[in-house]
Amino acid sequence: MTTTHRYDVEILHLLVSPGHAYFGRARDGAAHVPTTDADRAQLVAGKGIVGDRFFGKAAHMDAAVTLLAVEALEAIAADLGAGPFDPLLARRNVVLRGAELAPLLGQEFALESRGELVRLRAGRPAHPCAWMDRVLAPGAHAAMRGRGGLRCRPLSDGFLHRGPAVLHSPVPLDPERAGDAVRLRPARLP
């Protein structure tokens, strides 16, 4: 990874949950699973976040860690005329402030917090599910398209910590666009 750009961001939330809360029919309600908004999360290269539902699952190796810009949720709430949303309801692992994520699709990048650097590769968009209409607000599923964040593969072991962080990016980013809807497409293999 050739890093040429550094951005000051904030890691607001680190969601770690051993189970899926949104499956089946929304009318049946979300499952009650323990969910932690951790002060720090341990990432293992190629496996994900220790203790999380996607850790070491073959089907999720390239998408074991999800990132979301809180500005996206704030823009969705504004578009829908809804109150502020609890960022944990989106069920993304890492909620950031100040990070435009869309240009990172297909790129290797890093998050540095408390002096620890964790390298990631953004493999595909984190598309919203229909549950967003139930847990956030009616219309949230459609409004979240293009704003659902990124699904990433950890490339190195380390810890992410809540609080101030630095996003190391190989491409220029515009933090002012963190809440913009962008239709993301996964990177094509060479």
C-alpha positions, -999 to +999 in steps of 0.1 A: +000+000+000+013+034-010-001+059+014+000+095+002-030+110+021-037+113+058-070+123+073-079+130+109-110+110+117-128+099+148-138+063+156-171+068+173-183+032+177-168-003+175-196-028+173-188-064+182-216-089+183-214-127+183-248-131+166-270-117+138-298-094+150-315-089+117-326-121+100-360-136+091-390-114+088-388-078+101-424-081+115-410-108+139-386-082+154-349-082+158-331-111+176-318-103+211-281-108+208-254-094+230-238-064+213-208-045+226-199-009+217-163-016+226-136+008+236-113-013+214-116-041+190-090-067+180-086-074+143-069-105+129-056-105+094-079-125+070-104-133+098-121-102+111-129-089+145-124-112+175-157-120+190-178-108+161-204-128+141-183-128+109-150-137+125-133-165+106-164-173+085-153-184+050-182-166+033-172-133+049-134-134+047-132-105+023-160-086+040-155-093+077-152-057+089-178-031+080-172+006+081-197+034+080-195+072+080-218+086+107-224+115+083-243+091+061-267+083+089-271+120+097-279+128+060-304+099+058-322+112+090-323+147+075-336+134+042-364+115+059-371+142+085-364+117+112-347+123+145-310+112+150-304+075+145-285+053+169-255+044+147-253+009+163-287+000+147-270+000+113-249-030+126-217-018+110-185-026+130-166+007+128-185+040+127-163+069+117-167+107+117-149+126+090-142+098+065-154+098+029-154+060+023-166+055-013-132+062-030-116+035-009-136+007-027-110-017-041-082+000-022-058-010+006-058+016+033-051+018+071-067+032+103-043+043+130-055+048+166-035+052+197-003+046+177-016+012+163-020+008+126-045-017+111-044-023+073-076-031+055-088-037+019-122-024+009-137-052-011-173-043-016-201-020-006-220-027+026-255-026+011-284-019+035-310-045+042-348-040+044-345-041+082-334-004+080-370+006+074-380-011+107-351-002+130-343+033+117-373+048+100-397+041+071-378+048+038-343+043+054-336+012+033-338+032+001-322+063+015-292+042+027-284+029-007-250+042-017-244+053+019-242+019+036-204+019+040-178-006+030-171-043+038-134-049+043-108-076+049-083-069+076-047-073+062-029-070+094-034-079+131-040-051+156-064-031+176-087-002+168-096+022+196-125+045+200-115+082+197-092+102+175-077+083+146-059+088+113-071+073+080-042+066+057-054+065+021-038+058-012-064+081-030-075+116-022-107+118-001-131+147+006-144+145+042-171+170+033-186+142+011-188+116+039-226+117+039-231+117+001-249+088-016-226+071-041-234+041-061-205+018-053-194-012-074-169-038-062-135-037-077-129-060-107-102-086-106-073-079-129 
